[in-house]
Amino acid sequence: MAWLLLRRALSSLSISLTSVGCSALRPSSVPAAFSASARYCHPQNTMDFRSAFLLPSSSWPPAQQTSGLKTKGVLKKRCKDCYIVKRRGRLYVYCKSHGRHKQRLA
């Protein structure tokens, strides 16, 4: 969550820096934390700055993938932890140990 907030803050800062222009940046008017970002104000560096925060990095934790329901004509329990449930007028198979075993009757 903190990464998303930091990414949005820095991208909005880069957008505001490009709209204001480089002439408005003086060391006395810009906090020390953001003075390093002034070098990205040049038009050729602006795209590098934005793309650096938009591209996925290998150091970030990977997003957890979620599997949806498989729509089947015949439901089968695929392991010992699978169980059949009837909800909202349909039959479903859920599994405690393997999320990929989830099924729905077509």
N, CA and C of each residue as an Amber inpcrd file, in Angstrom:
protein
   318
   0.8220000  -1.1800000   0.0000000   0.0000000   0.0000000   0.0000000
   0.8700000   1.2490000   0.0000000   1.9600000   1.1930000   0.7640000
   2.8460000   2.3520000   0.8190000   3.5070000   2.6000000  -0.5320000
   3.8140000   1.5100000  -1.2520000   4.4260000   1.6740000  -2.5760000
   3.4810000   2.3890000  -3.5280000   2.1960000   2.0320000  -3.4730000
   1.2290000   2.6730000  -4.3620000   1.1050000   4.1520000  -4.0470000
   1.0570000   4.4770000  -2.7490000   0.9580000   5.8740000  -2.3520000
   2.1940000   6.6470000  -2.7870000   3.3700000   6.0590000  -2.6090000
   4.6110000   6.7100000  -3.0100000   4.6760000   6.8840000  -4.5160000
   4.2550000   5.8570000  -5.2730000   4.2620000   5.9530000  -6.7350000
   3.3480000   7.0620000  -7.2170000   2.1370000   7.1380000  -6.6420000
   1.1930000   8.1720000  -7.0680000   1.6920000   9.5620000  -6.7040000
   2.2910000   9.6920000  -5.5240000   2.7980000  10.9960000  -5.1150000
   3.9300000  11.4480000  -6.0290000   4.8410000  10.5440000  -6.3450000
   5.9550000  10.9190000  -7.2070000   5.5160000  11.1620000  -8.6420000
   4.5200000  10.4100000  -9.1180000   4.0650000  10.6520000 -10.4870000
   3.3130000  11.9680000 -10.5690000   2.5270000  12.3170000  -9.5350000
   1.8450000  13.6110000  -9.5590000   2.8530000  14.7420000  -9.4140000
   3.9340000  14.5070000  -8.6730000   4.9840000  15.5120000  -8.5590000
   5.6590000  15.7310000  -9.9020000   5.9150000  14.6490000 -10.6290000
   6.5690000  14.8030000 -11.9270000   5.6580000  15.5080000 -12.9150000
   4.3550000  15.2360000 -12.8470000   3.4120000  15.9140000 -13.7360000
   3.3570000  17.3970000 -13.4040000   3.3370000  17.7280000 -12.1010000
   3.2830000  19.1410000 -11.7300000   4.5940000  19.8480000 -12.0670000
   5.7200000  19.1410000 -11.9660000   6.9950000  19.7550000 -12.3210000
   7.0740000  20.0510000 -13.8100000   6.5350000  19.1640000 -14.6230000
   6.5880000  19.4120000 -16.0640000   5.6280000  20.5100000 -16.4690000
   4.5100000  20.6580000 -15.7550000   3.5710000  21.7220000 -16.1080000
   4.0650000  23.0810000 -15.6310000   4.7840000  23.1300000 -14.4990000
   5.3060000  24.3980000 -13.9870000   6.5180000  24.8330000 -14.7830000
   7.3760000  23.8940000 -15.1060000   8.5890000  24.2130000 -15.8480000
   9.7980000  24.2040000 -14.9490000  10.9520000  24.0710000 -15.5490000
  12.1910000  23.9550000 -14.7820000  12.6360000  25.2780000 -14.1940000
  12.1910000  26.3910000 -14.7270000  12.6560000  27.6860000 -14.2390000
  12.1250000  27.9900000 -12.8500000  11.0240000  27.3430000 -12.4540000
  10.4480000  27.6130000 -11.1440000  11.1670000  26.8620000 -10.0290000
  12.0620000  25.9670000 -10.3670000  12.7470000  25.1770000  -9.3550000
  14.0120000  25.8860000  -8.8860000  13.9770000  26.3050000  -7.6410000
  15.1550000  26.8770000  -7.0070000  15.3850000  26.1060000  -5.7120000
  16.6260000  25.9300000  -5.2920000  16.8810000  25.1550000  -4.0740000
  16.1710000  25.7100000  -2.8490000  15.9480000  27.0220000  -2.7770000
  15.2880000  27.5840000  -1.6060000  13.7860000  27.3150000  -1.6110000
  13.1900000  27.1080000  -2.7890000  11.7410000  26.9250000  -2.8570000
  11.3270000  25.4610000  -2.8580000  12.2590000  24.5480000  -3.0200000
  11.9350000  23.1310000  -3.0970000  12.5320000  22.4210000  -1.8890000
  11.7550000  21.5900000  -1.1950000  12.3100000  20.8400000  -0.0660000
  13.4570000  19.9320000  -0.5060000  14.3090000  19.6070000   0.4300000
  15.4960000  18.8080000   0.1090000  15.1270000  17.4230000  -0.4020000
  14.0130000  16.8840000   0.0570000  13.6190000  15.5420000  -0.3800000
  13.2770000  15.5050000  -1.8620000  12.7660000  16.6230000  -2.3930000
  12.3470000  16.6460000  -3.7850000  13.3410000  17.3540000  -4.7020000
  14.4360000  17.8600000  -4.1650000  15.3880000  18.5680000  -5.0200000
  16.0880000  17.6180000  -5.9860000  16.1940000  16.3430000  -5.6070000
  16.8120000  15.3720000  -6.5090000  15.9280000  15.0990000  -7.7180000
  14.6190000  15.3290000  -7.5770000  13.7110000  15.0750000  -8.6980000
  13.7280000  16.2100000  -9.7130000  14.4240000  17.2950000  -9.4380000
  14.4680000  18.4150000 -10.3750000  15.1970000  18.0420000 -11.6610000
  16.1180000  17.1110000 -11.5810000  16.8430000  16.7180000 -12.7880000
  15.9430000  16.0070000 -13.7860000  14.7980000  15.4910000 -13.3130000
  13.8660000  14.8170000 -14.2060000  12.9340000  15.7930000 -14.9120000
  13.0860000  17.0620000 -14.6530000  12.2090000  18.0570000 -15.2420000
  12.5160000  18.2630000 -16.7180000  13.7030000  17.9210000 -17.1400000
  14.0540000  18.0640000 -18.5460000  13.1710000  17.1260000 -19.3630000
  12.6360000  17.5710000 -20.5150000  11.6740000  16.7550000 -21.2680000
  12.1630000  15.3560000 -21.6290000  13.4300000  15.1820000 -21.9300000
  13.8800000  13.8450000 -22.3050000  13.9690000  12.9320000 -21.0980000
  14.1180000  13.4840000 -19.8990000  14.1810000  12.6680000 -18.6950000
  12.8050000  12.4310000 -18.0830000  11.8070000  13.1850000 -18.4950000
  10.4870000  13.0570000 -17.9050000   9.8950000  11.6870000 -18.1740000
  10.0150000  11.1920000 -19.3810000   9.4690000   9.8750000 -19.6930000
  10.2230000   8.7770000 -18.9520000  11.5310000   8.9390000 -18.7680000
  12.2940000   7.9530000 -18.0090000  11.8180000   7.9160000 -16.5640000
  11.5400000   9.1100000 -16.0090000  11.0980000   9.2140000 -14.6240000
   9.7370000   8.5500000 -14.4430000   8.8100000   8.8240000 -15.3610000
   7.4740000   8.2450000 -15.2460000   7.5120000   6.7380000 -15.4690000
   8.2430000   6.2990000 -16.4710000   8.2470000   4.8710000 -16.7730000
   8.9570000   4.0700000 -15.6880000   9.8820000   4.6830000 -14.9610000
  10.5750000   3.9680000 -13.8950000   9.6110000   3.5780000 -12.7830000
   8.5750000   4.3910000 -12.5570000   7.6260000   4.0800000 -11.4990000
   6.4300000   3.2830000 -12.0030000   6.2200000   3.2290000 -13.3000000
   5.0860000   2.4920000 -13.8260000   5.4350000   1.0550000 -14.1850000
   6.6890000   0.7840000 -14.4720000   7.0910000  -0.5640000 -14.8390000
   7.2600000  -1.4250000 -13.5960000   6.8800000  -2.6920000 -13.6520000
   7.0570000  -3.5530000 -12.4890000   8.5340000  -3.8060000 -12.2150000
   8.8670000  -3.8210000 -10.9610000  10.2490000  -4.0470000 -10.5550000
  10.3730000  -5.4490000  -9.9680000  11.5400000  -6.0420000 -10.1290000
  11.7380000  -7.3880000  -9.6010000  11.8740000  -7.3780000  -8.0820000
  12.1210000  -6.2150000  -7.4690000  12.2670000  -6.1580000  -6.0240000
  10.9210000  -6.0460000  -5.3160000   9.8460000  -5.7080000  -6.0410000
   8.5300000  -5.6170000  -5.4230000   7.9910000  -7.0130000  -5.1890000
   7.1440000  -7.1870000  -4.1810000   6.5670000  -8.5120000  -3.9850000
   5.6050000  -8.8290000  -5.1230000   5.6050000 -10.0620000  -5.6050000
   4.7120000 -10.4080000  -6.7140000   3.2560000 -10.3980000  -6.2640000
   2.3730000 -10.0410000  -7.1630000   0.9470000 -10.0360000  -6.8560000
   0.4440000 -11.4690000  -6.7590000  -0.3810000 -11.7230000  -5.7550000
  -0.9070000 -13.0680000  -5.5860000  -2.0220000 -13.2890000  -6.5960000
  -1.9180000 -14.3660000  -7.3380000  -2.9200000 -14.6630000  -8.3430000
  -4.0800000 -15.4080000  -7.7050000  -5.2710000 -15.0490000  -8.1320000
  -6.4520000 -15.7370000  -7.6520000  -7.0790000 -16.4850000  -8.8120000
  -7.5500000 -17.6680000  -8.5240000  -8.1710000 -18.4530000  -9.5820000
  -9.6820000 -18.3540000  -9.4510000 -10.3530000 -18.2650000 -10.5800000
 -11.8000000 -18.2080000 -10.5900000 -12.3960000 -19.5990000 -10.5890000
 -13.6820000 -19.6490000 -10.8390000 -14.3700000 -20.9340000 -10.8780000
 -14.2970000 -21.5290000 -12.2700000 -14.1350000 -22.8360000 -12.3170000
 -14.2310000 -23.5500000 -13.5860000 -15.6900000 -23.9420000 -13.7750000
 -16.2410000 -23.7020000 -14.9400000 -17.6170000 -24.0830000 -15.2310000
 -17.5980000 -25.4500000 -15.8990000 -18.1910000 -26.4280000 -15.2250000
 -18.1470000 -27.8160000 -15.6940000 -19.5610000 -28.3490000 -15.8970000
 -19.6730000 -29.3430000 -16.7420000 -20.9470000 -30.0360000 -16.9290000
 -21.1860000 -31.0720000 -15.8520000 -20.1100000 -31.6540000 -15.3350000
 -20.1650000 -32.6530000 -14.2670000 -19.1520000 -32.2410000 -13.2080000
 -19.6090000 -32.1490000 -11.9600000 -18.7090000 -31.7560000 -10.8750000
 -18.0210000 -32.9860000 -10.3000000 -16.7360000 -32.8590000 -10.0030000
 -15.9620000 -33.9450000  -9.4070000 -15.1270000 -33.3830000  -8.2710000
 -15.0290000 -34.1490000  -7.2040000 -14.1090000 -33.7940000  -6.1330000
 -12.7200000 -34.2130000  -6.5770000 -11.7880000 -33.2870000  -6.6070000
 -10.4550000 -33.5900000  -7.1190000  -9.4810000 -34.0340000  -6.0360000
  -9.7900000 -33.7660000  -4.7810000  -8.9310000 -34.2350000  -3.6820000
  -9.8000000 -34.4730000  -2.4500000  -9.1770000 -34.8980000  -1.3590000
  -9.9380000 -35.2330000  -0.1540000 -10.4980000 -34.0010000   0.5510000
  -9.9510000 -32.8090000   0.2630000 -10.4190000 -31.5890000   0.9090000
 -11.5320000 -30.8870000   0.1430000 -11.8750000 -31.3710000  -1.0420000
 -12.9450000 -30.7590000  -1.8350000 -14.3040000 -31.1110000  -1.2320000
 -15.2190000 -30.1460000  -1.2600000 -16.5760000 -30.3960000  -0.7770000
 -17.5710000 -29.6750000  -1.6770000 -18.7940000 -30.2450000  -1.7520000
 -19.8390000 -29.7150000  -2.6320000 -20.8140000 -28.8880000  -1.8000000
 -21.1790000 -27.7240000  -2.3400000 -22.0810000 -26.7970000  -1.6640000
 -23.1390000 -26.3520000  -2.6610000 -24.3700000 -26.2000000  -2.1840000
 -25.4260000 -25.6480000  -3.0320000 -25.7360000 -24.2450000  -2.5260000
 -25.4640000 -23.2540000  -3.3740000 -25.7170000 -21.8490000  -3.0390000
 -26.3680000 -21.1670000  -4.2210000 -27.3370000 -20.3100000  -3.9240000
 -28.0310000 -19.5270000  -4.9570000 -28.5700000 -20.4190000  -6.0820000
 -29.0130000 -21.6100000  -5.7560000 -29.5990000 -22.5010000  -6.7380000
 -28.6060000 -23.2190000  -7.6330000 -27.3220000 -23.1180000  -7.3580000
 -26.2950000 -23.7960000  -8.1560000 -25.4440000 -24.6760000  -7.2600000
 -24.8120000 -25.6540000  -7.8820000 -23.8740000 -26.5130000  -7.1620000
 -22.4510000 -26.0150000  -7.3960000 -21.6780000 -25.9600000  -6.3200000
 -20.2870000 -25.5170000  -6.3790000 -19.4060000 -26.5570000  -5.6980000
 -18.1710000 -26.6460000  -6.1410000 -17.1570000 -27.4350000  -5.4500000
 -16.1050000 -26.4570000  -4.9560000 -15.8550000 -26.4740000  -3.6520000
 -14.8120000 -25.6490000  -3.0520000 -13.7590000 -26.5650000  -2.4440000
 -12.5640000 -26.0550000  -2.3060000 -11.4740000 -26.8440000  -1.7440000
 -10.7130000 -25.9930000  -0.7360000 -10.4510000 -26.5650000   0.4340000
  -9.7330000 -25.8450000   1.4810000  -8.2470000 -25.7170000   1.1710000
  -7.6830000 -26.7260000   0.5210000  -6.2280000 -26.7290000   0.3340000
  -5.7830000 -26.2360000  -1.0370000  -6.6190000 -26.3970000  -2.0650000
  -6.2300000 -25.9860000  -3.4160000  -7.3320000 -25.1140000  -4.0150000
  -7.0660000 -23.8350000  -4.1620000  -8.0510000 -22.9270000  -4.7370000
  -8.3520000 -23.2220000  -6.1890000  -7.4270000 -23.8860000  -6.8700000
  -7.6280000 -24.1910000  -8.2890000  -8.6670000 -25.2890000  -8.5120000
  -9.1300000 -25.9330000  -7.4530000 -10.1340000 -26.9850000  -7.5840000
 -11.5590000 -26.4410000  -7.5950000 -11.7450000 -25.1300000  -7.4770000
 -13.0950000 -24.5640000  -7.4200000 -13.8150000 -24.7840000  -8.7420000
 -15.0670000 -25.2500000  -8.6480000 -15.8660000 -25.5480000  -9.8420000
 -17.2930000 -25.0660000  -9.6310000 -17.9830000 -24.8770000 -10.7540000
 -19.3910000 -24.5090000 -10.7370000 -20.1070000 -25.3570000 -11.7740000
 -21.2970000 -25.8080000 -11.4450000 -22.0770000 -26.5910000 -12.3950000
 -22.6800000 -25.6550000 -13.4300000 -22.5080000 -25.9990000 -14.7070000
 -22.9920000 -25.1410000 -15.7970000 -24.4890000 -25.1770000 -15.9250000
